[in-house]
Amino acid sequence: MKKFLFLFILALYSQLSGQLSPTENYIQSITCLNEDCTKKSEAVTYFDGLGRPKQIVNVKATPTGRDLVTPITYDGFGRRTKEILPTPISTLNSAIHSGVTNENPANSYYGVSNAFAEKELENSPLDRVLQLAQAGDSWKMSSGHTEKIKYEANNANEVLGFVTNTTINTVSNVTNTVSTLTVTAENNGYFKPATLYKTTVTDEDGNPVIQFKNGRGQILLIRNTDGTQDIDTYYVYNEYNHKAFVIPPKAVKQIKSNGNVVTQAILDDLCYQYRYDGRNREVEKKIPGKGWQYIVYDKQDRPVLAQDAVLRTANNNFNTKGWLFTKYDEFGRVVYTGFFANTATRQAMQSALNNMSANAGNNERRSRVPFSLQGINIYYDKQAFPTGSMTVLTLNYYDTYPVEAPAIPATVLGQYILPDTLDANNDASTNGVQVASYVKNIDDDNWTKTYTYYESTGKPVALKTINHLGGYTNKEFKLDFTGLVEESYTYHKKTANDAEVKVKERFVYDNQNRLLKQFHQVDNLQEELLAENTYNEIGQQINKKTGNTTGTPLQSIDYTYNIRGWLTSVNNPNNQTSFNNKLFGFELKYDNPVSSSVAPAKYNGSISEFDWKTANGNTLRRYGYKYDKLDRLTDASYLEPLATVPVTNGYGEFLTYDENGNIQTLKRYQSYNNTAMLIDDLVYSSYKGNQLLNVTDNSSNNLGYPNGGNTIAYDLNGNMINHVDKEITNISYNHLNLPTIVNFSQNNNNIKLFYRADGTKLKKAYTYYASKSGLMLTEDTDYLDGFQYFGQGSFNNLQFFPTSEGYYDYQKKRYVYNYSDIWGNVRLAYYNSNNTATIDRETNYYPFGLEYQGYNGTFTQLQSYTYGFQGQERQKETGWGSFKWRNNIPELGRFFNVDPLAEKYTYNSPFAFQENKIGRGKELEGLELVPFEFLMMSNSAVRPTTPIAEAMIREQSIEPIMLTGRATPPPTPPGFWEKIGNWFESIVEGGKPETTAPKSMDKTIEQVKPELAESSTENTGKIYRVPSEKTESGKPYVGRTRQSSPEKRGAGAKDGRDRSGAEIIDTYNPKKAGEGAYKEQKAIDKEGGIENLDNKRNEVRPERMKDLEQKYGKDTQHR
């Protein structure tokens, strides 16, 4: 359904294009960017006589219409050891650039001796990578700052040998594993030498990561170092090859200190524990600091029920024991979720699912006759488990709109809208897509209902959202030929009786769809040119003009980068000439710090120095950073390098950590009378596992963190439930582990927070004692689709809503522009006053988010706008920084809830703030660290690179965040996890045993693979067959992949299968649950089973195949 045209033209047909080189072999790819293809993206790959690519030409890809030319070279053995950066060259209209055959043109353009990444390969048939050098003189092969890879076997007394004793627990005919953990009594408790594969990857700063694998390919140990000791994370598998335990570094140290004896206290406080049923499904797990969590499945192996430790009590927001449930339709799509009140055990619940005779498939089906719950009609048949005692929280409709939905518009902004039924006039419909989603308020039976409308190619172009107050937020998008947004319209009302607010946005793109201009208009007021972007010849944004309503911009913002694509400055404050008329600027130093004794050079992407300056005072300020060998921030030294009376360490922070990254000590300073005054000398004096119990301040200074030392308590899910040091006596939570009530000791003040069932915050009500009136007053903040209201009682008015460059102050009817640093911290805001950029606020921060005291510039005129640190809302009443899924305490530098994605980061404390790696990236929604490279992603031909970034790109473990270059696309309807929140996801994620490498180490290993980084998945999956002559066993192999080819699926694999000779024998839709596994098993059966194949196991069990046969059997064909 996409309007893309791909033309693959071989040299045999060169007469079709007179500009292509007729004597060369090539493949030409053209992507039309408009209807008549006068605007297009064209690439030509030229091949040598051996069929190897030798040059890639991106035709007229630069802003000035020049070609981007990338030569491809090979060493004497035909290996591709260099990846040369692209070079802009005057276009030859698709023809080959015969003079560009090596790195010399690139070296000249970039001004370095090595405008390429280079691999040193092992002199063996394995061609393993030994060293990887990046582009730039600081990273070239002879610089000493390369990534190094070493392949060995383990030594004696190097890897502890953990063993399990697993028994099978059976209750009500439901079984699960129960494993105990000990250290082997053999070989002094260690693995014998030369029995494990050992791979060491050392980054550009000399920080090693060592991975140990057994013969099955299972990772047993990942070893880091903090510079003084090993930081070990062990992965232990039971007798059935299930991952049974993960032992984080702090637990490893305690076990060793305890004479290699594993106690239950160590397991419960610090380790990850897993149990499985007879179908290899993860059914019970325990995250450090939390109680046991349970999962129940239906016969299709879909998670149906999930329960944490708090839901096993009546002390939750549902006021009764129970489970979160999920119901699916016959296509595996989530149709509705909610809470199931039931006191039965997991075994009893699983037995009930196992013994279902009616509707054994446990599917919900659409029904014309609804049932009613929680104030809405639900058009499903209520046949899937459970059928009673339900509180529905989210509801999804697919294919056809529900009866109460608004009428389907015929067109939106001139675009034909798909109907939900086929007839003589329509050859396409909404069949197969989500058309409506309902989300309930957690605290009452009001709902937010969203309807999505699609244009003829299936792209969403309109959203109609009816909010819980009866108002609405409707969005319409006008798309261009490729799906980019040309215009968007937002219509908003808080309630049905309020006046409508209208927001219009326009976007202008260049010949390669880079965003050039973004316009914004509110109601019928004058349109504002928010931003006008300029790019260099390799696609990096080098300038942005903001606030250009009269032809003269309020600010002209300059950007610079180094050869690796890392951002180096915004309005460089060290260049006074270019800084003139700028309100804010900063410079980032990586390998080139000024004060190397304070801030050693960093080559792996961490920031060594951060300089900044504002028009307020015009003083250059600097942070110099030091890190341990885990890249955790240890020193943030504050300097004023050009000041007459500099205040050294005036706003410095200095930290130490335990093995898990829990902060042990923190010293914080503030400038006072031109000296550095110690305001915090914190000792994190007591932990239970990773839970902080006490903090004492030895500074005797009430600034910063208050003197206290009171005990901090936690609930069964690891949520902090009081913080007496800050006069918080109680914190209550909902089932998403989001705070709902905060009680203060002073004057019975309190905060009440209200959410939707998907975790979206709807309202904050702060009740406090007003000393002047002697009354208890309440200030309400309402959050409605980005429109934020504030006030008391009926005086609750629209305050602002965000724009791409800041926000629109609805009270003063003006645009406010934000200057943010690389972390997303709002540092300075300004607005147009008589065609002059006038400063609205200035804010400065310590590294972990505490705002400066003593010097902090000016404060905003719109007091309700409290967004600052990393762009998140600061709660004035508590000082918390509110990320989407967790809140952090900036004075303490940590979160006070367990990370919902803790299992992805088992080497790290689940309470740590962005792994304490302040110099490497920023926090994403309270879930995980995002490397800076993703924040700098643009249309640049030179993509920012570090080992972590490249690996994450390959694995698609995180969506790239665009710095510039695209308008915000119309949102895809929320999926399952977004609808029910991260809570459920954190319980059921990874419901199968993990028998392969944890992603963290694999990401590092992935970086040194010979192939280029490419997208890892496609919309169509493939079943493939590797012939017997291409496998070491001499037997054929059947597999499946979402890669563009089986060869990419097997790149770097050491399994003895050469997938370059694989044959595609079938395809499947990855969005259809189980279809890929079913078709792969059918292909295995066709070959005579695994006895005749190189496959080690069947993909699907026989009992599971019966269900899949009914679903997919009619559509399966094998060539």
N, C-alpha and C positions, 0 to 999 in steps of 0.2 A: 504493500500500500504506500510505500515511500515514493516521493517524487524525485528520486535520485536516478541518474542515468550513468551507468558505468560502462565505458567503452574500453575493451582490451584489444588493442590493435597490434598485431605482429608485423615484423618487417616485411613479410610476404605481401602485405596489403599497404605498403608505404605510399602507393599512389593516392590513397584516400586523404593524405595530408602532405602537401608539398613541402612543409617546413621540417618534417622529421628527417633524420639522416638516413638516406636510402641504403647505405652500405653497412648499416649497423643492425644488430638484433636488438629488439626493444619490446617493451610492453608499455602502452600508453593508457593512463587512467584519467578519465574526465568526470568530474562531479559537477553537474549543472547547479548553479546557485540561483538561477531565475528561470522563468518559463521558456524563453527562447535560447537559453544557454549562452547568451552574450556575456554573462557574468558566470565565471566558472572557476573551479579549482582543478588544476591539471598537473599531473606528475608523469614523468617518463623515466623508466628504468632501462638503461642500456646494459647489454650483456657482452661478455667476451666470447671467444671461440669455444671455450669449455662450458658455456652456459652459465657462467657465474656473473652476477651483477657487478658492473665496474663503475657506474655513475648514475646518480639519481638527480634529475632535474625537476625542481618544483617551478613550473613555468609562471613567470610574472607574479610571483608570490609575495614580493616585497611591497611596501606602501608606494614606492615610486615605479613599480612595474618591472623590476629586475628579477632575473632568475635566482633561485637559491640552489646552488650546485654542491652536491656532496660526492666526492670521489670515493671509491672503495678499492682498497689495496689488499694484497695477499703476500705472505712471506714465501720463502723458497719451497715450503711444503704445502702451499695452497691454503694456509690457514689465515683467517681474518683476525689479525692481532691489533689493528688500529681502527678506531672509530673517529673519523675526521669530522670536525665541525663544518656545517654548511657555510658557503661563501656567497654573498650577493654579487652577481656579475650581470652586465648588460645582457638583455634577453637575446636569444637566438631563435625565438619563436618555436620552441620545442626541440630544436636540433641539439646534438651533443656538443659539449664544450671540449673540444679536442685538446686544448691547452691545460685542462684541469685533470691531471692524472695522479696527483699525489697531494701531500699536505702543504706544499709551498704557498699556493694562493691563500689558504686559510691562515697560515702563519703570518703572512704579510698583512692580511686584513685585521686580525686580532692583535697583532703586535707582540707575539710571543714566539718562542722557538718550538712549541709543541701544542698546536691547536687541535689536539686529538687526545682521546683516551687510548691507552695502550696496555696490552696484556702480555705478560711473560708466561709462556707455557712450558710445561714439563716436557723434557726430551724423552718421551715414551709414547707408545701408541695410544695411551689414555688422553694425551693432550690436556692434562689437568692444569688449571690456572694456578700459578705460583705467586704472581704479583700483578696488581692492577694500578696503573698510574692514570690520574685524571688530567684533563687539559689545564694548562697554566704552568708557569715556571716553578711555582711553589709546590706543585704536585707531580712534576715530571719524574721519570723513572730513576734519575740519579739524585733526586732531591732528599731522599730519606723520609718522605711523607707520602708513601704509597700504602695501599692495602696489601697485606701479605697473607698467603694461605699456606698452611703446612699440614701435611698428611702423615699420620703416624699411627702406631698402636699404643695402647695404654701401657704404663709401667707398673711395677709392683707397688702396692700401698698407695695407689693413686685414686681409685674409685671405690667407694664403699659398696659392699654387696648387700643390698636390702633384699630380703626374701619375704614372701607372704605365705600364710597358711589360710586357705580359703575353705569355708564350709558353706553348705547350701541350706538356707533357712526356708522352711516350707510352712505356710499358713494358708488354710482354705484352698489348697491345691495351687497356690501362687508361690513361686520360688524366687529367691534372690540370693546373691553372693554376700557373704560377710567375711572380710579379710582382716587378719591381724598382721602386724608388721614387726619384723626383727632384723637385726644385722646378722649376716651369716657368721657362723662360728669357724668357718674355714679360712685359711690364708690370712689370719689376723683380721678378719672382717672385710677383706678387700677382694676385688676380682683378681684372678690370676693375670700376670702380665701377658700382653699380646693376644688377649681375647676380645678386645673391643676396638672399634675404629675410632680414632682420635683425629679431629680436624680443628685446627686453630686458625681463626681469622683475626688478624691484627689490623686495626684501622689506622688512618693517617696520623693519629696522635700517639700511636704505640699502645693503644688499649686492646688487650687480647680478649677474645671470647672463644672458649674451648668447648667443643661438643663431643660427647662420647656416645657411640651407637653400638648396639649389639648386632648379631648376625641377621636378625629379623628386620633390621632397619629402624628399630625403636630407639628413640633417644632416652638414655638413662641419666645423663648428667649434662647440665650446661654450667660451665665454670667461668665466672668473671672475677675481677679483682677490684678492690677499691683503692689499691696502692699499698695497703698494709696487710691484707689478708684475702684468702679466697672467698668469693661469694658464690656459693654452690646452690643450685636448684636440682633436685633429684626427681625423676619420674619412675614410678614403680608399677610394674604390671603383675597381675596375679597369674595363677596357673592356667587361666583361660585366655591369656593375652589381653585382658581388659586393663585399662589404666585404672589402678586401684587407689594410688596415693600420689600426690605431688607434695614434695617436702621443700618448702622455701628456705632461703639461706639462714634466717634466724633459727628455724627449727633444726637445721643441720648442725649449727653451732651448739645448740642445747643438747642434742643427741650425743655429739662428741664429748661435750663437757660432762655428760652423764655416763661416761664409760661405754658408749655405743648402745645404751639401753633406751628403747623408745617407750615413753610413758603415754598413757591415755591423755594426760593433760597437754603434753606437747602436740599430740595429734589434734585434739579438739581446739586448742587455742591458735595453732599456727599452720596446720596442714589441710590440704584438700583431700577429701575422702569420697570414694565412689562405690556404689553397689549396682549390680546388674541382674536382670532376670534371665530366664532360660532362652529368651530370644535376643540376647545380647543388647538389650535396651537399658540405658541408664535410668534407674528407677528411684534411687536415693543418692543424695550427695550432701556434703557438708563443706561450706565455705568457712575459712577461718573467721572466728568472731561471730558467726551466725549459727542458728540451730539447723537441724537436718531439714532438708527440703525433699519433697516427694513428687513423683510424676506417675500418672496413670495413662495407659495407652489403649486405643481400640485395636481391632483386629487388622486394621490397615497401618499399624505402627505409628499412628498420629497421636501426639500428646493431647489428651482430652481434659485431664484434671491436673492441677498443680497446687501444691500447698507448702507454705513456709511455716516456720515455728510459731509465728504470731497468729496465723490463721488456725492453728491447732488449738488456740485458746479462744475465749470469748472476748478477750481484750483487744478488739480491732474495730474498725469503723463500721463493720456489719453487726457488731454486738452479739455474734454467735460463732461457733466453730464452723468451719466449712472449707470449700475449695474454690479456686478459680477454674472455670470451665471454658472450653472452646468447642464450637460446633462447626462442622464442615459440610459442604455439599458434595455431590458425587465426583466433582472435579478437584477436590482437595482444597477448595477456596474457603476461607474463614467466613462464615455467614453471621454468627453472633457469638458474643462472649459475655461472661458475667460471673456472678458468685452463686455457688451451690451450697446451701446450708445443710450440712450433714456431718455427723460426729463419727462416722465409720472410719476404720483404719484404711491405710493404702491397700493392704491385701484384700480387704472386703470390697473396696471399690474396683480393684483390678479383676477380682473374681466375677463381679457383676458384669463388667464389660466382656470378659471371656465367655460368659454363659448366656449372652444375649442371643435369643433365637429369632425374635421378631426384629426386622431391620438390622440384620447381623452386620451389614456394612457400616452401620452407624452414620448414615448420611441424612442431612436435612434436605427437604425439597420445597420449592416454592409452592404456595397454596393461595388460592383465590379467597379462601375464608381465613381471616386472621385470628390469632388469639391475642389477648391484651395483657400486658405486664408493664409496670412502672409508667403508666400513663400513655402508652403508645400501642398502636396495632402492629403486630408482627406477622408478616405474610410468609410464614414458613409453617411446616406441618407439625413441628414439635415432636418428632419421632426419635431423634438422636438423643443419646444419653447426655445429661439427665433430662427428665421430663417434668420434674416438679421441684418445689422449694428453690426456685431460681430468682435471682435479681439480675436482669439483663443490663449490661453496661455499654456494650457497643453492638451495632447492627449494620450489616453490609448487604447491599442489593447489587446483583449483577444482571446483565443481559437486558432486562426490561425494568422500567421505572415503577416504583410502587404507586398504588392508586392515588395517594394524597400528594404526590409530587406535582410541582408546577407544570403547566403545559410545556411541551417541548417546543422551543422556538424554531421557526422555519430556517432562519438565518441569524448569525451573529456577526456584526460588522462586515456584512456582505459574504460571509462564509456559510455554505450549506451545512446544516446540522443533521447528523445521522438520526433517523428514527429508531425506535426499539423493535420494530417489526418489519419484515420483508413483505413487499407487495409488488404489484405490476409496475409501480413507479420508482421502486427502490431496489438496487442490487446490493446494498450493504446496510448493516444495522449495527446496533450496539452489542450484539451477541458476542460474549467473550470478554467484555470489559466491565469494570465496576461503574455503576451509574449513581449510586447513592450510599452515603454513610451517615449513621446516626451515632452520636456520642452523648451519653448521659452525664449529668452532673453527679459527682460522687455523693454530695450531701442532700440532694433532693431529686425529684422526678422531672426536672426540666432537662431538655435535650438541645443539642446543637445538631442541626440537620443540614447536610451538604449534598447538593446534586451536581453532577458533572456532565457537561455536554461536549460532544466531539464533532469535529468537522469531518469531511468526507474521507480523509485519509486516516482517521482514527486518532488524531491529536486532540487533546482537551483544549477547548477554546473558551469555555464559560464555566464558572462556578457560581452556584446560588447557595448561600449559607444563611440559614435562619438561626439566629442565636438564642440562647436560653432566656433572654429577656423579651423576646418577641420582635426584636429588630433584625437587621440583616447586614451582610457584607457580600455584595455581588461583584464578581470580577469577569471581565471580558477581555479577550486577547485577539488581536489581529496578527496573523502569522504570515511570514513571507514564504516563498517557495520551499525553502529548506526547513521551515519550522521555527525560525527565529522570530521573536516578538518585534513587530514594528510599532504597534500601539497597544496600550493596555488602559482599561478603564475600571475604576473601583467605585462602587456606590455603597455608602455605609449609613446605617441608622443604629443607634443604641437600642431604642425601643421603637415600636410601631408609630408612636406619636411624635418622635423627634424629627427635626429637620434633617434632610439628607445631605451628606457630605460627598462631593464628587472629586475624584482624583484621576487625572489623565496623565499618561506618560507616553512620550514618543522616543524612538530610538533610530539612529542613523548609523549605517555600517559602510565600511569601505569595500573594495573589490574582492577581498578575501574574508568578508564578514567579521572584521574586527570592529568593535564598537567605537564610533567616532564621537557621537553626540548623544546626550540624554537630556530630554526636556521634561519638565514637570509643571503641572497646572492644578490648582485647587479651586473648585467651584468655577466661577466665572472671572476669577482674578487673572492678572497678567501671567502669561506663561514664563517660566524660569528655565534658562539653560543651566542645568545643574553641573554638568561636566562636559568638557571637550577634550578628547584624548589625542595624543600624538605618539607614534611608534617609530622605532628605528628600523633599519633594514632587515633585522632578524626577528622583528615582531615584538620586541620588548617595549613596554610603555615607557616613554622618557619624559613626558610632560602631561599635566592635566590642568586645565583652566576651570575654575569654579566660579559660580555666581555671575555668569556673563549675561546679564539682562539688558545692558545698555551698550554692549560692544566692548566694554572694558571689564575684564574679569576682576573679581575680588581678590583672587589669589592665582598665581601661576606656580604650579608645583612641579619640581624637577626630580627625576629618578635616575639613579645610576646603579650599575651592576658590575660584578666581576666576571671573569671568563667562565666561571661555573654557573652563571645565572643567578647567583645569590645577590639579593638587594644590598647595596653598600651605602646608599644615602638617599634621603628625601630632603631637598633644600639644604644641601651640605652646609652645616653651621660653621665649618672650618674654612669656608671660602666666603669671606665677608663681602666680596663684590657680588657674587651670585645670591648671597643671603639678603641683600638689600630689599626692602619692601615685603619680606616674608615674615609671617607671624610665628612660624614654628619650623624647625628643621632638626634632623638627626643624621648621624653617621654611624655605620656599623663596621667594626673591624673584626676580621677573623684571623688571618695569617699575618697581619701587619699592625699590631698594637703599638701605641706610642710608648707606653710604660710597661715593658715586658716583665719587669720584676713584680709589678702589681698584677698584671694581666698577661700571662704567658700566651704566646701565639697558639691559635687553634686551627687545625687543618681539616677537621672532620665535619664542619658545619656549625659548630657551637660558636657563639659570639664571644670574643675576648674583650672588646670594649664597645661601649655605647655612649656616644656624645650627643648632647642636645642643647638647644638654645631656643628661647622665645623672645618675642619683641618686648615682653615685660622684663625690664632689667638688662636684657641683652648680654646675659652672663653665660659663658660656655660651661656646661656641667658634664661630668663624665662618671660612668660606672665602669670599673675594671673588674673583670670576673675571673675567678679561679674555680676549678672543678676537680673532683676526684676522678679516678679512672673509670667510674661508671657514668661520668658526665653529670653528676649531681652537683649543684651549686654549693660551694663551701664558703667563698668570700665574694662579697659585692662591695668593693671599696669605692667610696664616693670621693670625687676630686673636683676642684675648680681650677683647671690648669692655667688659666690666664688671669686669675683674680689677684689683686694687689695683696689682699690678706686672705689667702685660700683657707677654706675649712676642710681639712683632710678627714675623710670618713664621717663627714657631718650627717650623712644619711646612709651609713653603711649597715650591712647585715652580714653576720658570720655564723655559720651553722656546722654542726656535726650530726652524724646519722648512725643508726644501728645497721645491722646486716640487711634488714628488709627495707631500709629507707625511711624508717620512722625517725623524726627529728629527736635528737638527744639534748642538744643545747642550742640556744639562739641568742646572740648578742645584737642589739639594735641601738643605733645612735641617732641623735638629732642635733642639728646645728643650733647653738645658743651662744650669743655674744662672741661670735667668730671662733668658737671652739666646738669640738665634738662632745656632746653630752650623752652619756650612756643612759638610755631610758628603759631598756629591757636587758636583763641578764637572766634569761629563762633557762630553767633546768626542768626537762620533762622527766620528772623523777620516778614515775611509776607507770608501767604498762602491764596489761594482761593480754598477752599475745601482741596484737597490733592496736588494741584499744588503749588510748591514753587515759590514765586515771587521775594523775595529779600534775600540776605545773606550779613551780615556785619561781618567783622573781627575786633575784638577789640584788637588784639595783636600788631598791628603796625609792623608786621613782614611779609616780602614779601615771605618767604618760605611757603611751603604748598599751601593753597588756596590764590589766589591773593586778595589784598584789592580791594574792588569794591563797592558793594551795588547797582549795576545797576539792573533794572527790567528785569525779565525773562518772555518771551512771549510764548504762546502755540497756536497750530492750533486747529481746530474743533475736532480732534481726540485725543487731549491731548498730542501731541508731542511738546517738547520744540523746538522753532524755532529760538532762539538766545541765546547767553550766553556771553554778552558783558564783564563781569568780566574776561573772558578768551579770549577776543579779537575775539570772534566768532559773526559775525554780522547777519548771516542768515544760517538756516539749512532747506533744502528741503527734502521731503519724497516721497516715492512711495506708492502704494495702500496697501503694506504690512506693512506700517509704519516703513520702514527701511530708514535710511538717504541716500540720493543720492548726494547732493551737500552741502559742508560746506565752507562758505566764511569767510575769516579772514579780520580784519581791516588793517592789516599790509601788505603793498606792493601788494595788490590784490591777496595774496596767497589764494589757494583754494584746496579742495579735491573733486574729483568726484568718486562716487562708483557705480558699475554696478552689477546687480543681474539677476539671472534666476527667472522665475515666481514662483518657489517653495521656494524662499528666499535664495537660495545658492548664496554666494558672488562670483563673477567672477573676478573682477578687482578693484583696487584702483589706481587712478592717482592723485598724489600730485604735484601741480604746485606752484613754489615758486620763489622768486627773489634771484638770486645769486649775491651777492654784488661784488665779485671779477670780474666777467665777465660783470656785468650789464645786464644780460639776465634773462628772465623767463625760468626756466628749469622744466621739468616734470619727475618724477620718477614713474614708473609703477610697480605695484605688481599684478601678475596674479595668480589666484587660480584655479587649475585644478585637481579635484579628489584627493586632498591631496598633489599634486606636486605644489610647490610654486616657482614662478619666480620673479625676481626683476632686475631692471636696467633702463637705459635711452635709449629711442629710440630702435635701433636695438640691443643694448647691454643688452637685457633682457634675462637673462639666468636662468636655473634651479638652485635654491639655495639649497633646501633640500626637503625631504618628511619624514613624521613621521614613527616611528617604535613603537612597544609596549613598549620600554624602553627609548624612547627619539626621536631622529631623525637621519637621514643620511645626513651628509654634503656632497652634491654632488660636491661642488667646491673643497674641500680638500680630497674627497674620503675617508671619515672616519665616523665611528659611534660615535655619541655623546649620552651619557647616562644621563638621568635626575634623580636626587633625588627630589622627591616631598613629601610634608607633607600630613597630612590627608585631607586637603582641596583641594589637587591637585595643590597647589602652587609650581612652579618650584623653588627650593631653591638653588640647586647646580647642575652644569653639568660638566661632565668629559669625557675624551677620552683617547685612548691608545697612548701613546708616548713612544716608545722603551720598550713595555711591562710594562709600569708604568701608573697608573691612574693619569692623569694630569688634574687639575681643569681648566675648560673653563670659568665658570661664577659662581658667587654667588649673590643671590638676597634675600632681606628680605622685609617683608611687614607689614604695619599696618593692623589691623583686617579687615578693609573694603577695602583693596587693594592698598592703596598708597604705593609706594616703598620708602624705607628708603632713606634719604639724610644724608650725613655726614659719615655714615658707610653703605656700601652696597657691600663689598667684591670686586670681580673682574667682568669684563664685557666680554660678549661672543665675540669670534673672528668673528663670523658670524653675522654681524649687522642686517641682514634681518630677523633673528629669534627673534621675540619679544613676544613669548608666555611665560606667567609667572603666573599671579594671577589666581588661579583656572584653570590653563592650557589654559587660553584664550589669544587671541592676544591683545596686548596692542598697541593702535594707538599712535605712538610717537608724531604726530602732534597735537593731542588734549588731550592726556593723558587718553582717554576713554579705558575701558575694553570691548572688543567686544564679547559678548555672541551671540548665533545664532540669537535670536529674539529681543534682546535689547542691548543697550550699557549702561554701568554704569559710573558714575563720582566718582572715588575713593576718591577724596578730600572731596566730600559731602556725600559719603556713601549711594547713592541712584541712581536708574535708572532715565532716563529723558523721558521715554515713559510709557504709561499705560500697565499694565500686560495683555497680550492676554488671560490669564486664571484668570483674576480678579474675576470672578464669583465663582471660587472655594475657594477664600480666602476673602470673603466679610468683615471679621472682621479686615482686614489689609489694609493699604494703598496700592493702586495699583502701587505706585512708590517705595515701600520699597525694599531694597536689602535683599533677602532671609529671609524676615520677621524680620530682625535684629537679628535673632537667630544664631549668628556666631558660638556659641559653640555647636550647635546641628547638623550641616550638612553643605552642600555646595549648591550653586545655580546650577540649571539645565537649561542650554540654555537660561537663562533670563526669565524663566517661573515660576519656583517654587523651594522650598527648598527640597533637598533630604537628609533624615537623614543619619548620618554616618553609621548606621547599614547596609544600602544597599551598601555602599562603601566597607564594610568589608565582604560582602557575599562571601562565598567560598563553597567548598565541605564539610565544617566542619559539623560534627554531632551535634555540639553545635552552633546553629545559633545565631548570635547577636540579642538581643531582647530589645525592649522598647515598650511601648504601641503604639506609632505611627507606628513603624516598623511592628509590628505584624498585626495591622489593615490594613496597606497598602498592606501587603502580601495577606491578605484574599481578599481584594477588588480588587486586581490587578490594583490598581490605578497608579502604576508605575512599570516599569521593574526593577528587581534587577540588580545591577551593580556588575560584578564579579571582585574581587580583583585579583584572579588568578584562574587557573584551567581549562580554556577552550581557545582554539584558537578562533579567530573571525570567526563566521560562515558566509557562503555566504549570502548576504543580500536577503531578500524577496523583490520582486518588490514593489516600493513605492505605498502606498494606496492613498485614496482620499485626506486626510488632508495633507499628505506630499507633494502631487502634487500641491495643490493650496495654501498651506501655512496656518499658524495659524490664519491669519486674518479672513478668512471665517469661520473657526472652532469657533473662539471666538464669532462670531455673531450668528451662528445657533446652537451652542452647547446647548443641553437641550431645544429643541423646544417644549417640552410638559411642562405643569405646574408642578412645584415641590410641592408635597403635603406630602412629607416625610422628614425625618431628613436630614439636611445638613451633608455632609460626615465627616466634621471635628470632630464633637462631636460623631457621630456614630462610628468613628474609635476608639475613646477612650473607648466607651461602649463595642465595640466588643472585646477588649482585655480581658475583664473579663468574657467572655462566658466560660462555662465549657469545651467545646470541644477543641481539638487541632487545631492549624492553619493548613489549608489545602488549596490547590489551589481551586479557586472559580469557574472556568469555565472549560468546556470541549468542544471538537469539535462537539459533538452531543447534541442537546437539547432534553428535554423530556417533554411530556405532561403526567400529572399524575392525578389520582383520589383518593381523601381521602374519605373512606366510611363514612356513616352517623354515625356509632357508634364511630368514631374517632373525631367527631367535637362536640363542645359544643351546637351548634344549633340543632343537630340531623339531619342535612341535609348534603348530600355529598358535596364535594368541588372539583372543577377542577382547576388545575394550570399548570404552566410550569416552567422549570428551566434549567439552564446550569450547575448546580452542578452535581457531580457524582451520587447523589441520592436526592430525594425529602426531605429526612430527614435532609440532610445538608442544603438544601434550607431553611428549617424552624427552624434551630437550633437557639435557643434563642428567637424565635418569641413568642409573647404573644397574638396570634389571636384565640386561642381556637381550633387549628387544630393540631392533632397528625399525622405528616407526616410519622412517622415510619411505619404506616400501609398502606401507599399509594401504588397504583398499577400503573405501567407504562402502559399507553394505546396507546401511539404513540410517535414518535420521529420527529425531524425536524433539518434542517441545519441552524445554527445561522447566517451563512454568506448570506443566502437568505433572503432579506428584506421582512418582513411581513409573512413569512411562519409559524413561531412560533405562532404569534397572530392569524393567520387564523386557524391553527389546534386546538388551544385552544378554539376558538369560535365554531368550528364545534363540539368539544366535549361537550361544554356547551349546544349547541342546541340539541344534541343527548339526553341529560339528561332532556330535556323539558324546558330549559331556566333558567334564574337566579331565577325565582319564586320557583323552586324546589331545589335550591342549596344554599349553604352557601356563594356563590360569591355575592359581593356587586354590581357588574356592569358587563355589557357585555364588552368583550375585544375589539370587532371590531364593528363599526357602520354598519348598513345594506348596505348603499351605498358603503362603502369601501369593504364589503364582495364580492360585484359583481366583482370588479376588481381582488381581490385575488382568487376568484373562477376560473376565466379564467386562472390564472397563476398556481395555485397549486391544483385545484379541481380534476384533473385526477389522481394525485399521492396520494391522501389522503385516507387512510383506517383506520378504527378503530376496535380494537379487542373487 
